[in-house]
Amino acid sequence: MATVYSLLTEGLAERLCCSPSEFTPQTTFASLGLDSLDLGELLIILENRLGFEIESDRKIGTIQDLVDIIENIRKKRGIRIPDVDDNKNADDKNAGGSAG
C-alpha cells in the first residue's frame, strides 16, 4: 500500500541509491548527508510528483516532519494523491467485509 511516507522514502532511496527500508520516520535529512539545498531539490521533486506546492514555516528535520507537513497541506486543501488515496479507499472497502 502506498502512503505519503512510502512515496517519500522510495524517492529518497532512488536519489541516494539505497533501500527504503534503511529509513525510519525519525531519520534526519542531515544524517543522510542532505543540506538545505538538497532538501529544496527534494521538495521540488515531491511537488512535481504530488502535483501541489509544499510550503511550510516549520523546520523540516526528519522524514516524519515532511510527511506531517504534506498530510496537513492535503487536509487543508482537500488534495488527493491517487497512489495513496486509491489504495486507502480499497483498504477501507476490504475492511468492511462483504455482504455475500
PALOMI-124523 format. One record per residue: residue number from 1; residue in one letter; x, y, z of N, C-alpha, C, O in turn. Coordinates in nm, 3 decimals. Each point is the difference from the previous one (the first is absolute). Example, Ala and Ser with C-alpha at 12.3 -4.5 7.8 and 13.67 -1.06 7.14 Angstrom:
BEGIN
resi: 1, resn: A, neast: 1.319, nnorth: -0.569, nup: 0.780, caeast: -0.089, canorth: 0.119, caup: 0.000, ceast: 0.090, cnorth: 0.120, cup: 0.000, oeast: 0.104, onorth: -0.002, oup: 0.066
resi: 2, resn: S, neast: -0.139, nnorth: 0.107, nup: -0.138, caeast: 0.082, canorth: 0.119, caup: 0.006, ceast: -0.077, cnorth: 0.109, cup: 0.073, oeast: 0.051, onorth: 0.111, oup: 0.017
END
This chain:
BEGIN
resi: 1, resn: M, neast: 0.083, nnorth: -0.117, nup: 0.000, caeast: -0.083, canorth: 0.117, caup: 0.000, ceast: 0.088, cnorth: 0.124, cup: 0.000, oeast: 0.094, onorth: 0.011, oup: 0.079
resi: 2, resn: A, neast: -0.124, nnorth: 0.082, nup: -0.166, caeast: 0.076, canorth: 0.124, caup: -0.006, ceast: -0.050, cnorth: 0.096, cup: 0.107, oeast: -0.120, onorth: 0.014, oup: 0.022
resi: 3, resn: T, neast: 0.213, nnorth: 0.051, nup: 0.043, caeast: -0.030, canorth: 0.105, caup: 0.096, ceast: 0.091, cnorth: 0.117, cup: -0.034, oeast: 0.093, onorth: -0.013, oup: -0.080
resi: 4, resn: V, neast: -0.121, nnorth: 0.129, nup: 0.139, caeast: 0.089, canorth: 0.114, caup: -0.021, ceast: 0.141, cnorth: -0.038, cup: 0.046, oeast: 0.098, onorth: 0.035, oup: -0.066
resi: 5, resn: Y, neast: -0.089, nnorth: -0.106, nup: 0.177, caeast: 0.131, canorth: -0.043, caup: 0.051, ceast: 0.070, cnorth: -0.089, cup: -0.102, oeast: 0.119, onorth: 0.019, oup: -0.027
resi: 6, resn: S, neast: -0.189, nnorth: -0.117, nup: -0.030, caeast: 0.065, canorth: -0.091, caup: -0.094, ceast: 0.039, cnorth: 0.072, cup: -0.129, oeast: 0.105, onorth: -0.028, oup: -0.057
resi: 7, resn: L, neast: -0.190, nnorth: 0.121, nup: 0.010, caeast: 0.037, canorth: 0.077, caup: -0.118, ceast: 0.127, cnorth: 0.081, cup: 0.025, oeast: 0.088, onorth: 0.009, oup: -0.085
resi: 8, resn: L, neast: -0.080, nnorth: 0.050, nup: 0.204, caeast: 0.116, canorth: 0.081, caup: 0.036, ceast: 0.126, cnorth: -0.086, cup: 0.012, oeast: 0.104, onorth: 0.036, oup: -0.055
resi: 9, resn: T, neast: -0.114, nnorth: -0.148, nup: 0.126, caeast: 0.119, canorth: -0.082, caup: 0.019, ceast: 0.045, cnorth: -0.069, cup: -0.129, oeast: 0.119, onorth: -0.022, oup: -0.020
resi: 10, resn: E, neast: -0.214, nnorth: -0.012, nup: -0.066, caeast: 0.038, canorth: -0.057, caup: -0.130, ceast: 0.075, cnorth: 0.103, cup: -0.083, oeast: 0.100, onorth: -0.033, oup: -0.065
resi: 11, resn: G, neast: -0.147, nnorth: 0.157, nup: 0.067, caeast: 0.069, canorth: 0.107, caup: -0.072, ceast: 0.139, cnorth: 0.027, cup: 0.056, oeast: 0.095, onorth: 0.021, oup: -0.076
resi: 12, resn: L, neast: -0.084, nnorth: -0.020, nup: 0.208, caeast: 0.130, canorth: 0.018, caup: 0.064, ceast: 0.095, cnorth: -0.114, cup: -0.035, oeast: 0.117, onorth: 0.021, oup: -0.029
resi: 13, resn: A, neast: -0.170, nnorth: -0.143, nup: 0.033, caeast: 0.083, canorth: -0.117, caup: -0.029, ceast: 0.054, cnorth: 0.006, cup: -0.143, oeast: 0.116, onorth: -0.033, oup: -0.024
resi: 14, resn: E, neast: -0.201, nnorth: 0.076, nup: -0.069, caeast: 0.047, canorth: 0.014, caup: -0.139, ceast: 0.112, cnorth: 0.103, cup: -0.008, oeast: 0.103, onorth: -0.024, oup: -0.063
resi: 15, resn: R, neast: -0.125, nnorth: 0.137, nup: 0.128, caeast: 0.097, canorth: 0.110, caup: -0.005, ceast: 0.132, cnorth: -0.038, cup: 0.066, oeast: 0.107, onorth: 0.040, oup: -0.046
resi: 16, resn: L, neast: -0.115, nnorth: -0.118, nup: 0.155, caeast: 0.120, canorth: -0.033, caup: 0.078, ceast: 0.055, cnorth: -0.139, cup: -0.032, oeast: 0.098, onorth: -0.043, oup: 0.061
resi: 17, resn: C, neast: -0.160, nnorth: -0.027, nup: -0.155, caeast: 0.045, canorth: -0.134, caup: -0.041, ceast: 0.007, cnorth: -0.096, cup: 0.119, oeast: 0.104, onorth: -0.061, oup: 0.027
resi: 18, resn: C, neast: -0.215, nnorth: 0.050, nup: 0.043, caeast: -0.008, canorth: -0.093, caup: 0.112, ceast: -0.141, cnorth: -0.057, cup: 0.006, oeast: -0.080, onorth: 0.021, oup: -0.091
resi: 19, resn: S, neast: 0.050, nnorth: -0.094, nup: 0.196, caeast: -0.131, canorth: -0.062, caup: 0.016, ceast: -0.090, cnorth: 0.086, cup: 0.089, oeast: 0.048, onorth: 0.057, oup: 0.098
resi: 20, resn: P, neast: -0.177, nnorth: -0.047, nup: -0.130, caeast: -0.091, canorth: 0.074, caup: 0.088, ceast: -0.004, cnorth: -0.056, cup: 0.142, oeast: -0.033, onorth: 0.073, oup: 0.094
resi: 21, resn: S, neast: 0.067, nnorth: -0.200, nup: -0.078, caeast: -0.003, canorth: -0.062, caup: 0.133, ceast: 0.108, cnorth: 0.056, cup: 0.092, oeast: -0.001, onorth: -0.024, oup: 0.121
resi: 22, resn: E, neast: 0.096, nnorth: 0.099, nup: -0.177, caeast: 0.106, canorth: 0.059, caup: 0.080, ceast: -0.047, cnorth: 0.124, cup: 0.077, oeast: 0.072, onorth: 0.051, oup: 0.086
resi: 23, resn: F, neast: -0.193, nnorth: -0.003, nup: -0.116, caeast: -0.052, canorth: 0.120, caup: 0.064, ceast: -0.102, cnorth: -0.033, cup: 0.107, oeast: -0.067, onorth: -0.104, oup: -0.005
resi: 24, resn: T, neast: 0.056, nnorth: 0.193, nup: 0.102, caeast: -0.109, canorth: -0.004, caup: 0.098, ceast: -0.064, cnorth: 0.139, cup: -0.002, oeast: 0.058, onorth: 0.093, oup: -0.056
resi: 25, resn: P, neast: -0.175, nnorth: -0.078, nup: 0.116, caeast: -0.060, canorth: 0.134, caup: 0.006, ceast: 0.091, cnorth: 0.102, cup: 0.071, oeast: -0.007, onorth: 0.119, oup: -0.028
resi: 26, resn: Q, neast: 0.091, nnorth: -0.166, nup: 0.119, caeast: 0.088, canorth: 0.090, caup: 0.076, ceast: 0.133, cnorth: 0.027, cup: -0.071, oeast: 0.082, onorth: 0.076, oup: 0.052
resi: 27, resn: T, neast: -0.060, nnorth: -0.136, nup: -0.167, caeast: 0.124, canorth: 0.026, caup: -0.074, ceast: 0.008, cnorth: 0.149, cup: -0.034, oeast: -0.095, onorth: 0.057, oup: -0.054
resi: 28, resn: T, neast: 0.208, nnorth: 0.003, nup: 0.086, caeast: 0.017, canorth: 0.142, caup: -0.032, ceast: 0.061, cnorth: 0.014, cup: -0.139, oeast: 0.075, onorth: -0.087, oup: -0.046
resi: 29, resn: F, neast: -0.109, nnorth: 0.196, nup: -0.019, caeast: 0.058, canorth: 0.025, caup: -0.131, ceast: 0.150, cnorth: 0.027, cup: 0.012, oeast: 0.077, onorth: -0.033, oup: -0.090
resi: 30, resn: A, neast: -0.036, nnorth: 0.093, nup: 0.202, caeast: 0.142, canorth: 0.025, caup: 0.024, ceast: 0.078, cnorth: -0.131, cup: 0.009, oeast: 0.112, onorth: -0.010, oup: -0.050
resi: 31, resn: S, neast: -0.173, nnorth: -0.092, nup: 0.115, caeast: 0.069, canorth: -0.129, caup: 0.013, ceast: 0.015, cnorth: -0.069, cup: -0.135, oeast: 0.084, onorth: -0.089, oup: -0.016
resi: 32, resn: L, neast: -0.165, nnorth: 0.131, nup: -0.082, caeast: 0.010, canorth: -0.055, caup: -0.136, ceast: 0.097, cnorth: 0.080, cup: -0.085, oeast: 0.021, onorth: -0.029, oup: -0.118
resi: 33, resn: G, neast: 0.038, nnorth: 0.132, nup: 0.179, caeast: 0.095, canorth: 0.083, caup: -0.072, ceast: -0.067, cnorth: 0.105, cup: -0.088, oeast: 0.063, onorth: 0.054, oup: -0.091
resi: 34, resn: L, neast: -0.191, nnorth: -0.025, nup: 0.119, caeast: -0.072, canorth: 0.099, caup: -0.080, ceast: 0.004, cnorth: 0.135, cup: 0.070, oeast: -0.035, onorth: 0.012, oup: 0.117
resi: 35, resn: D, neast: 0.077, nnorth: 0.090, nup: -0.191, caeast: 0.000, canorth: 0.135, caup: 0.055, ceast: -0.127, cnorth: 0.072, cup: -0.046, oeast: -0.088, onorth: -0.061, oup: -0.062
resi: 36, resn: S, neast: 0.078, nnorth: 0.189, nup: 0.090, caeast: -0.123, canorth: 0.074, caup: -0.032, ceast: -0.025, cnorth: 0.007, cup: -0.151, oeast: -0.115, onorth: -0.001, oup: -0.044
resi: 37, resn: L, neast: 0.221, nnorth: 0.008, nup: -0.035, caeast: -0.017, canorth: 0.000, caup: -0.145, ceast: -0.054, cnorth: -0.133, cup: -0.050, oeast: -0.087, onorth: -0.005, oup: -0.086
resi: 38, resn: D, neast: 0.141, nnorth: -0.104, nup: 0.141, caeast: -0.049, canorth: -0.134, caup: -0.036, ceast: -0.147, cnorth: -0.016, cup: 0.038, oeast: -0.079, onorth: -0.056, oup: -0.075
resi: 39, resn: L, neast: 0.044, nnorth: 0.107, nup: 0.194, caeast: -0.138, canorth: -0.010, caup: 0.045, ceast: -0.091, cnorth: 0.082, cup: -0.092, oeast: -0.112, onorth: -0.042, oup: -0.029
resi: 40, resn: G, neast: 0.159, nnorth: 0.157, nup: -0.015, caeast: -0.077, canorth: 0.080, caup: -0.095, ceast: -0.024, cnorth: -0.075, cup: -0.131, oeast: -0.110, onorth: 0.004, oup: -0.054
resi: 41, resn: E, neast: 0.212, nnorth: -0.071, nup: 0.005, caeast: -0.015, canorth: -0.081, caup: -0.121, ceast: -0.098, cnorth: -0.114, cup: 0.022, oeast: -0.082, onorth: -0.030, oup: -0.088
resi: 42, resn: L, neast: 0.090, nnorth: -0.033, nup: 0.204, caeast: -0.092, canorth: -0.108, caup: 0.033, ceast: -0.144, cnorth: 0.051, cup: 0.002, oeast: -0.091, onorth: -0.066, oup: -0.049
resi: 43, resn: L, neast: 0.070, nnorth: 0.185, nup: 0.107, caeast: -0.134, canorth: 0.057, caup: 0.004, ceast: -0.055, cnorth: 0.025, cup: -0.140, oeast: -0.118, onorth: -0.023, oup: -0.026
resi: 44, resn: I, neast: 0.203, nnorth: 0.072, nup: -0.063, caeast: -0.042, canorth: 0.023, caup: -0.138, ceast: -0.039, cnorth: -0.131, cup: -0.068, oeast: -0.101, onorth: -0.006, oup: -0.069
resi: 45, resn: I, neast: 0.179, nnorth: -0.098, nup: 0.090, caeast: -0.031, canorth: -0.131, caup: -0.057, ceast: -0.134, cnorth: -0.050, cup: 0.055, oeast: -0.084, onorth: -0.050, oup: -0.076
resi: 46, resn: L, neast: 0.065, nnorth: 0.064, nup: 0.207, caeast: -0.126, canorth: -0.043, caup: 0.062, ceast: -0.118, cnorth: 0.081, cup: -0.052, oeast: -0.107, onorth: -0.055, oup: -0.027
resi: 47, resn: E, neast: 0.126, nnorth: 0.186, nup: 0.014, caeast: -0.108, canorth: 0.085, caup: -0.051, ceast: -0.042, cnorth: -0.044, cup: -0.140, oeast: -0.118, onorth: -0.006, oup: -0.032
resi: 48, resn: N, neast: 0.217, nnorth: -0.024, nup: -0.052, caeast: -0.031, canorth: -0.046, caup: -0.135, ceast: -0.071, cnorth: -0.135, cup: 0.002, oeast: -0.092, onorth: -0.024, oup: -0.078
resi: 49, resn: R, neast: 0.135, nnorth: -0.062, nup: 0.166, caeast: -0.059, canorth: -0.135, caup: 0.008, ceast: -0.140, cnorth: 0.003, cup: 0.059, oeast: -0.089, onorth: -0.071, oup: -0.045
resi: 50, resn: L, neast: 0.069, nnorth: 0.156, nup: 0.148, caeast: -0.127, canorth: 0.006, caup: 0.069, ceast: -0.100, cnorth: 0.095, cup: -0.065, oeast: -0.121, onorth: -0.017, oup: 0.014
resi: 51, resn: G, neast: 0.172, nnorth: 0.116, nup: -0.087, caeast: -0.089, canorth: 0.092, caup: -0.071, ceast: -0.045, cnorth: 0.120, cup: 0.081, oeast: -0.096, onorth: 0.067, oup: -0.038
resi: 52, resn: F, neast: 0.165, nnorth: -0.036, nup: 0.148, caeast: -0.031, canorth: 0.120, caup: 0.075, ceast: 0.125, cnorth: 0.053, cup: 0.069, oeast: 0.097, onorth: -0.072, oup: 0.022
resi: 53, resn: E, neast: -0.102, nnorth: 0.203, nup: 0.011, caeast: 0.114, canorth: 0.066, caup: 0.061, ceast: 0.007, cnorth: -0.032, cup: 0.149, oeast: -0.102, onorth: -0.002, oup: 0.069
resi: 54, resn: I, neast: 0.222, nnorth: -0.024, nup: -0.023, caeast: 0.022, canorth: -0.031, caup: 0.142, ceast: 0.063, cnorth: 0.122, cup: 0.064, oeast: 0.118, onorth: 0.029, oup: -0.020
resi: 55, resn: E, neast: -0.199, nnorth: 0.042, nup: 0.099, caeast: 0.048, canorth: 0.118, caup: 0.070, ceast: -0.017, cnorth: -0.021, cup: 0.149, oeast: -0.102, onorth: -0.053, oup: 0.045
resi: 56, resn: S, neast: 0.201, nnorth: 0.095, nup: 0.031, caeast: -0.012, canorth: -0.013, caup: 0.144, ceast: 0.098, cnorth: 0.093, cup: 0.068, oeast: 0.112, onorth: 0.022, oup: -0.047
resi: 57, resn: D, neast: -0.156, nnorth: 0.033, nup: 0.159, caeast: 0.088, canorth: 0.081, caup: 0.084, ceast: 0.073, cnorth: -0.089, cup: 0.101, oeast: 0.095, onorth: 0.043, oup: 0.065
resi: 58, resn: R, neast: -0.142, nnorth: -0.169, nup: -0.054, caeast: 0.061, canorth: -0.094, caup: 0.094, ceast: 0.136, cnorth: -0.046, cup: -0.049, oeast: 0.025, onorth: -0.011, oup: -0.120
resi: 59, resn: K, neast: 0.063, nnorth: -0.015, nup: 0.215, caeast: 0.130, canorth: -0.058, caup: -0.032, ceast: -0.022, cnorth: -0.145, cup: -0.042, oeast: -0.073, onorth: -0.074, oup: 0.066
resi: 60, resn: I, neast: 0.136, nnorth: 0.035, nup: -0.174, caeast: -0.011, canorth: -0.138, caup: -0.049, ceast: 0.132, cnorth: -0.069, cup: 0.033, oeast: 0.099, onorth: 0.015, oup: -0.071
resi: 61, resn: G, neast: -0.101, nnorth: -0.091, nup: 0.181, caeast: 0.122, canorth: -0.067, caup: 0.043, ceast: -0.001, cnorth: -0.149, cup: -0.027, oeast: 0.103, onorth: -0.061, oup: -0.029
resi: 62, resn: T, neast: -0.224, nnorth: 0.001, nup: 0.038, caeast: -0.010, canorth: -0.145, caup: -0.016, ceast: -0.097, cnorth: -0.035, cup: -0.112, oeast: -0.075, onorth: 0.084, oup: -0.050
resi: 63, resn: I, neast: 0.079, nnorth: -0.210, nup: 0.011, caeast: -0.095, canorth: -0.049, caup: -0.100, ceast: -0.142, cnorth: 0.020, cup: 0.050, oeast: -0.088, onorth: 0.040, oup: -0.076
resi: 64, resn: Q, neast: 0.063, nnorth: -0.068, nup: 0.204, caeast: -0.135, canorth: 0.016, caup: 0.055, ceast: -0.045, cnorth: 0.145, cup: -0.003, oeast: -0.118, onorth: 0.027, oup: -0.022
resi: 65, resn: D, neast: 0.210, nnorth: 0.068, nup: 0.045, caeast: -0.035, canorth: 0.142, caup: -0.010, ceast: -0.058, cnorth: 0.030, cup: -0.138, oeast: -0.103, onorth: 0.067, oup: -0.011
resi: 66, resn: L, neast: 0.168, nnorth: -0.117, nup: -0.092, caeast: -0.044, canorth: 0.026, caup: -0.137, ceast: -0.131, cnorth: -0.072, cup: -0.030, oeast: -0.088, onorth: 0.057, oup: -0.066
resi: 67, resn: V, neast: 0.073, nnorth: -0.179, nup: 0.113, caeast: -0.126, canorth: -0.073, caup: -0.018, ceast: -0.114, cnorth: 0.078, cup: 0.065, oeast: -0.106, onorth: 0.016, oup: -0.060
resi: 68, resn: D, neast: 0.127, nnorth: 0.031, nup: 0.183, caeast: -0.104, canorth: 0.076, caup: 0.071, ceast: -0.038, cnorth: 0.126, cup: -0.075, oeast: -0.119, onorth: 0.033, oup: -0.010
resi: 69, resn: I, neast: 0.218, nnorth: 0.038, nup: -0.042, caeast: -0.027, canorth: 0.123, caup: -0.075, ceast: -0.084, cnorth: -0.031, cup: -0.124, oeast: -0.098, onorth: 0.069, oup: -0.028
resi: 70, resn: I, neast: 0.137, nnorth: -0.173, nup: -0.046, caeast: -0.074, canorth: -0.038, caup: -0.121, ceast: -0.143, cnorth: -0.040, cup: 0.036, oeast: -0.094, onorth: 0.041, oup: -0.068
resi: 71, resn: E, neast: 0.076, nnorth: -0.121, nup: 0.172, caeast: -0.134, canorth: -0.042, caup: 0.041, ceast: -0.085, cnorth: 0.119, cup: 0.044, oeast: -0.119, onorth: 0.006, oup: -0.031
resi: 72, resn: N, neast: 0.178, nnorth: 0.089, nup: 0.102, caeast: -0.074, canorth: 0.120, caup: 0.042, ceast: -0.044, cnorth: 0.083, cup: -0.120, oeast: -0.113, onorth: 0.050, oup: -0.003
resi: 73, resn: I, neast: 0.200, nnorth: -0.035, nup: -0.094, caeast: -0.035, canorth: 0.074, caup: -0.122, ceast: -0.115, cnorth: -0.071, cup: -0.071, oeast: -0.095, onorth: 0.064, oup: -0.044
resi: 74, resn: R, neast: 0.105, nnorth: -0.195, nup: 0.032, caeast: -0.106, canorth: -0.077, caup: -0.066, ceast: -0.134, cnorth: 0.019, cup: 0.069, oeast: -0.102, onorth: 0.020, oup: -0.067
resi: 75, resn: K, neast: 0.101, nnorth: -0.026, nup: 0.199, caeast: -0.125, canorth: 0.014, caup: 0.075, ceast: -0.059, cnorth: 0.140, cup: -0.015, oeast: -0.120, onorth: 0.016, oup: -0.022
resi: 76, resn: K, neast: 0.206, nnorth: 0.086, nup: 0.034, caeast: -0.048, canorth: 0.138, caup: -0.010, ceast: -0.056, cnorth: 0.030, cup: -0.138, oeast: -0.101, onorth: 0.071, oup: -0.012
resi: 77, resn: R, neast: 0.164, nnorth: -0.123, nup: -0.091, caeast: -0.040, canorth: 0.032, caup: -0.137, ceast: -0.089, cnorth: -0.107, cup: -0.064, oeast: -0.047, onorth: 0.018, oup: -0.113
resi: 78, resn: G, neast: 0.023, nnorth: -0.127, nup: 0.183, caeast: -0.082, canorth: -0.107, caup: -0.057, ceast: 0.064, cnorth: -0.066, cup: -0.121, oeast: -0.069, onorth: -0.035, oup: -0.096
resi: 79, resn: I, neast: 0.200, nnorth: 0.019, nup: 0.100, caeast: 0.075, canorth: -0.054, caup: -0.114, ceast: 0.007, cnorth: -0.153, cup: 0.010, oeast: 0.028, onorth: -0.056, oup: 0.106
resi: 80, resn: R, neast: -0.053, nnorth: -0.007, nup: -0.219, caeast: 0.013, canorth: -0.146, caup: -0.010, ceast: 0.135, cnorth: -0.033, cup: -0.064, oeast: 0.048, onorth: 0.072, oup: -0.087
resi: 81, resn: I, neast: 0.011, nnorth: -0.180, nup: 0.132, caeast: 0.118, canorth: -0.057, caup: -0.066, ceast: -0.045, cnorth: -0.137, cup: -0.048, oeast: -0.018, onorth: -0.091, oup: 0.082
resi: 82, resn: P, neast: 0.000, nnorth: 0.073, nup: -0.213, caeast: -0.057, canorth: -0.124, caup: -0.051, ceast: 0.065, cnorth: -0.127, cup: 0.054, oeast: -0.072, onorth: -0.090, oup: 0.043
resi: 83, resn: D, neast: 0.203, nnorth: 0.079, nup: -0.044, caeast: 0.067, canorth: -0.121, caup: 0.049, ceast: -0.032, cnorth: -0.029, cup: 0.146, oeast: -0.010, onorth: -0.115, oup: 0.041
resi: 84, resn: V, neast: -0.006, nnorth: 0.221, nup: 0.037, caeast: -0.026, canorth: -0.015, caup: 0.142, ceast: -0.149, cnorth: -0.020, cup: 0.026, oeast: -0.040, onorth: -0.096, oup: 0.065
resi: 85, resn: D, neast: -0.041, nnorth: 0.188, nup: -0.116, caeast: -0.143, canorth: -0.002, caup: 0.030, ceast: -0.073, cnorth: -0.118, cup: -0.064, oeast: -0.094, onorth: -0.052, oup: 0.061
resi: 86, resn: D, neast: 0.133, nnorth: 0.010, nup: -0.179, caeast: -0.065, canorth: -0.114, caup: -0.063, ceast: 0.024, cnorth: -0.126, cup: 0.079, oeast: -0.091, onorth: -0.081, oup: 0.017
resi: 87, resn: N, neast: 0.213, nnorth: 0.062, nup: 0.033, caeast: 0.030, canorth: -0.117, caup: 0.084, ceast: -0.073, cnorth: 0.007, cup: 0.133, oeast: -0.046, onorth: -0.102, oup: 0.051
resi: 88, resn: K, neast: 0.036, nnorth: 0.222, nup: 0.005, caeast: -0.068, canorth: 0.017, caup: 0.128, ceast: -0.149, cnorth: -0.034, cup: -0.016, oeast: -0.057, onorth: -0.067, oup: 0.087
resi: 89, resn: N, neast: -0.005, nnorth: 0.112, nup: -0.197, caeast: -0.141, canorth: -0.031, caup: -0.023, ceast: -0.021, cnorth: -0.149, cup: -0.018, oeast: -0.099, onorth: -0.055, oup: 0.049
resi: 90, resn: A, neast: 0.190, nnorth: -0.012, nup: -0.117, caeast: -0.011, canorth: -0.145, caup: -0.018, ceast: 0.013, cnorth: -0.071, cup: 0.134, oeast: -0.072, onorth: -0.096, oup: 0.026
resi: 91, resn: D, neast: 0.163, nnorth: 0.142, nup: 0.059, caeast: 0.017, canorth: -0.059, caup: 0.133, ceast: -0.126, cnorth: 0.021, cup: 0.084, oeast: -0.041, onorth: -0.090, oup: 0.073
resi: 92, resn: D, neast: -0.019, nnorth: 0.210, nup: -0.082, caeast: -0.122, canorth: 0.029, caup: 0.075, ceast: -0.113, cnorth: -0.094, cup: -0.043, oeast: -0.074, onorth: -0.051, oup: 0.084
resi: 93, resn: K, neast: 0.061, nnorth: 0.028, nup: -0.214, caeast: -0.103, canorth: -0.090, caup: -0.051, ceast: 0.026, cnorth: -0.144, cup: 0.048, oeast: -0.093, onorth: -0.070, oup: 0.040
resi: 94, resn: N, neast: 0.219, nnorth: 0.028, nup: -0.045, caeast: 0.035, canorth: -0.136, caup: 0.042, ceast: -0.023, cnorth: -0.019, cup: 0.149, oeast: -0.039, onorth: -0.108, oup: 0.043
resi: 95, resn: A, neast: 0.063, nnorth: 0.211, nup: 0.035, caeast: -0.018, canorth: -0.011, caup: 0.145, ceast: -0.146, cnorth: -0.017, cup: 0.037, oeast: -0.032, onorth: -0.056, oup: 0.105
resi: 96, resn: G, neast: -0.059, nnorth: 0.105, nup: -0.192, caeast: -0.142, canorth: -0.012, caup: 0.027, ceast: -0.055, cnorth: -0.138, cup: -0.023, oeast: -0.111, onorth: -0.031, oup: 0.043
resi: 97, resn: G, neast: 0.188, nnorth: -0.054, nup: -0.111, caeast: -0.047, canorth: -0.136, caup: -0.030, ceast: -0.101, cnorth: 0.000, cup: -0.111, oeast: -0.032, onorth: 0.105, oup: -0.055
resi: 98, resn: S, neast: -0.017, nnorth: -0.221, nup: 0.022, caeast: -0.100, canorth: -0.010, caup: -0.105, ceast: -0.131, cnorth: -0.048, cup: 0.058, oeast: -0.004, onorth: -0.071, oup: 0.100
resi: 99, resn: A, neast: -0.102, nnorth: 0.112, nup: -0.165, caeast: -0.133, canorth: -0.035, caup: 0.050, ceast: -0.048, cnorth: -0.130, cup: -0.060, oeast: -0.115, onorth: -0.039, oup: 0.022
resi: 100, resn: G, neast: 0.201, nnorth: -0.032, nup: -0.097, caeast: -0.036, canorth: -0.116, caup: -0.076, ceast: -0.022, cnorth: -0.118, cup: 0.076, oeast: -0.032, onorth: -0.105, oup: -0.057
END
